[in-house]
Amino acid sequence: MKKPVLPLVQPGTISRECSPTETDALVTLWLETYGKDKDGVNAKAYMWHVFSANRYPSLTGSDAMAEYKAQVAAEYVVLSNDRKTAFTTDLLPIASFLSDWYVFPKNLAWTMAFTHEDGWLGPYFARHPQYPQLNEENLARVRKHAEAAAARQKGWR
């Protein structure tokens, strides 16, 4: 009997897998945004160490999860800590087969870091320094997607 294959994320559907080049670019962008002060915290092993070492302001535990669940975006990027896997999904993921993973909108307005140390260290939620402006962009994209979906339901293309 075959073991069931666990989904990479729940809920949601993977809309696109990123190439290795795209994944590398996402890692670089994430570190440029949230990991500027990463020296001495072994962010090479776990990028979320920037949060656990207080090198970037973040919420942790249930406060982080509550703030994360309040976020919306047209799509979500999921990045594995091993820096080999990245993809986009349509719904805000709250569980994954990955052990250490990051979720953020394409513009990195915010990020959520899920850790294998959940309950002891993490999860962590952090905002981009330009969060208000970037979040407004995300809300505008969500409205645009909703309008397009409504138009498609009416038979428009």
Phi, psi and omega per residue, in radians:
M1 nan 2.278 -3.134
K2 -1.305 2.490 3.012
K3 -1.266 2.462 3.089
P4 -1.184 2.503 3.103
V5 -1.499 2.153 3.127
L6 -1.359 2.499 3.122
P7 -1.240 2.625 3.106
L8 -1.113 -0.634 3.083
V9 -2.475 2.691 3.027
Q10 -2.441 2.477 -0.281
P11 -1.335 -3.116 3.039
G12 2.013 2.922 3.129
T13 -2.126 2.373 3.086
I14 -1.245 2.118 -3.110
S15 -1.636 -0.468 3.136
R16 -2.808 2.361 3.021
E17 -1.620 2.409 -3.136
C18 -1.521 2.537 3.080
S19 -1.250 2.882 3.065
P20 -0.987 -0.665 3.120
T21 -1.140 -0.772 3.102
E22 -1.117 -0.701 3.131
T23 -1.105 -0.773 3.077
D24 -1.018 -0.729 3.138
A25 -1.139 -0.666 3.100
L26 -1.138 -0.730 3.092
V27 -1.045 -0.829 -3.139
T28 -1.047 -0.810 -3.137
L29 -1.105 -0.744 3.127
W30 -1.071 -0.813 -3.126
L31 -1.172 -0.619 3.083
E32 -1.144 -0.533 -3.111
T33 -1.495 -0.897 -3.006
Y34 -1.855 -0.258 -3.034
G35 -1.990 0.431 -3.113
K36 -1.024 -0.576 -3.101
D37 -1.867 0.862 -3.036
K38 -1.578 -0.191 -3.086
D39 -1.022 2.287 3.083
G40 1.474 0.085 -3.133
V41 -2.031 0.191 3.133
N42 0.955 0.839 3.064
A43 -1.205 -0.225 3.078
K44 -1.147 -0.667 3.114
A45 -1.342 -0.854 -3.121
Y46 -2.450 1.994 -3.124
M47 -1.073 -0.514 -3.125
W48 -1.184 -0.134 3.066
H49 -1.049 -0.398 3.071
V50 -1.092 -0.487 3.100
F51 -1.493 -0.786 -3.099
S52 -1.172 -0.434 3.105
A53 -1.652 0.171 3.108
N54 1.020 0.626 3.090
R55 -1.585 -0.222 3.052
Y56 -2.504 2.341 -3.103
P57 -1.119 2.352 -3.122
S58 -2.703 2.817 2.962
L59 -1.661 2.722 3.130
T60 -2.356 2.832 3.072
G61 1.088 -2.404 -3.075
S62 -1.149 -0.546 3.077
D63 -1.114 -0.737 3.104
A64 -1.097 -0.785 -3.106
M65 -1.127 -0.708 3.131
A66 -1.103 -0.776 3.130
E67 -1.155 -0.703 3.123
Y68 -1.048 -0.810 -3.103
K69 -1.153 -0.282 3.119
A70 -1.506 -0.115 -3.078
Q71 -1.487 2.588 3.056
V72 -2.344 2.609 3.074
A73 -2.726 2.818 3.112
A74 -1.188 -0.601 3.027
E75 -2.699 2.827 -3.054
Y76 -2.124 2.406 3.057
V77 -1.629 2.336 3.039
V78 -2.046 2.245 -3.081
L79 -2.239 2.226 3.109
S80 -1.411 2.600 -3.140
N81 -1.145 -0.425 3.119
D82 -1.260 -0.114 3.043
R83 1.173 0.384 -3.140
K84 -1.950 -0.313 -3.049
T85 -2.217 2.281 3.019
A86 -2.619 2.529 3.132
F87 -2.778 2.942 3.050
T88 -1.938 2.663 3.139
T89 -2.413 2.769 -3.042
D90 -1.530 -0.368 -3.118
L91 -2.127 2.654 3.119
L92 -1.107 1.944 -3.082
P93 -1.348 2.486 3.098
I94 -2.120 -0.103 3.091
A95 -2.549 2.646 3.120
S96 -2.668 2.696 3.023
F97 -1.271 -0.377 3.098
L98 -1.215 2.582 -3.117
S99 -1.546 -0.595 3.082
D100 -2.307 2.112 -3.015
W101 -2.682 2.768 -3.049
Y102 -2.199 2.503 3.085
V103 -2.207 2.438 3.100
F104 -2.875 2.734 3.002
P105 -1.315 2.882 -3.080
K106 -0.977 -0.553 -3.113
N107 -1.550 0.096 3.105
L108 0.981 0.583 3.103
A109 -1.000 -0.517 3.132
W110 -2.709 2.914 3.042
T111 -2.562 2.622 3.033
M112 -2.146 2.236 3.116
A113 -1.938 2.015 3.062
F114 -1.681 2.277 -3.040
T115 -2.034 2.779 3.039
H116 -1.277 -0.150 3.126
E117 -1.714 0.296 -3.067
D118 -0.803 2.272 -3.104
G119 1.732 -0.460 3.079
W120 -1.909 -0.958 3.058
L121 -2.212 1.926 3.116
G122 1.729 3.120 -0.058
P123 -1.179 2.931 -3.119
Y124 -2.183 2.398 3.065
F125 -2.126 2.306 -3.141
A126 -2.422 2.657 3.107
R127 -1.898 2.549 3.015
H128 -1.130 2.604 3.093
P129 -0.996 -0.462 3.118
Q130 -1.847 0.637 -3.067
Y131 -0.920 -0.858 -3.071
P132 -0.973 -0.822 -3.141
Q133 -1.151 -0.816 -3.107
L134 -1.171 -0.648 3.124
N135 -1.179 -0.637 3.077
E136 -1.080 -0.680 3.056
E137 -1.048 -0.744 3.132
N138 -1.113 -0.752 3.131
L139 -1.104 -0.675 3.095
A140 -1.107 -0.706 3.104
R141 -1.128 -0.691 3.115
V142 -1.096 -0.781 3.113
R143 -1.063 -0.753 -3.132
K144 -1.096 -0.742 3.103
H145 -1.098 -0.712 3.138
A146 -1.125 -0.743 3.112
E147 -1.104 -0.734 3.121
A148 -1.131 -0.709 3.120
A149 -1.128 -0.709 3.106
A150 -1.113 -0.710 3.114
A151 -1.115 -0.727 3.117
R152 -1.096 -0.661 3.121
Q153 -1.114 -0.504 3.126
K154 -1.486 0.027 3.118
G155 1.615 0.069 3.112
W156 -1.380 2.716 3.111
R157 -1.998 nan nan
